[in-house]
Amino acid sequence: MTATATSWKREPFTEGVPLSFRADFGSEELSRIEAGLIPKEMEDKWFVYYEAPYLFFHRSWTGQPVYRVALENKQDGAVVTEALWAKAFATADNADPAYQSKLLDFLVSNLLLAQSKPFPRPEGIKEPMPGMFQHHAAGTGYREIATKAKKPWWRLW
């Protein structure tokens, strides 16, 4: 089932701050991206839908917009021409756009394209159990790699 703007509760994406995320997708990958993601269970943290030319990422529980990615179609797929992080998150204390670009890459790659990229866990995260931060941020349990980042931004969600 293809996700649409009306497939799940959501708030509109109004303003964003640019991220350095850039990517090229082949035609098969673009088809998967355009299908989006509708949450099926409580552990699914993201609602993702495509409304040309934008790919939108919203938190599933609250409907809050987090990312908007502009895609430009090309002969054999699409290219990312702009990635924005919702201003409400980007202007908060400890905002880290560099980390958000890595997280956005992880979400696109793993949730939409069914790849197995390791989760970019910020260095210095104190977790009572391994994987808790990843589960909270992405709802996934992939292998993790430590990534330099500012203090945790996860407290925003």
Secondary structure, 3 states (H helix, E strand, C coil): CCCCCCCCCCCCCCCEEECCCCCEEEHHHHHHHHHCECCCCCCCCEEEEEECCEEEEEECCCCCEEEEEEEEEECCEEEEEEEEEEHHHHCCCCCCHHHHHHHHHHHHHHHHCCCCCCEEEECCCCCCCCCHHHHHHHCCCCCEEEECCCCCCHHHC
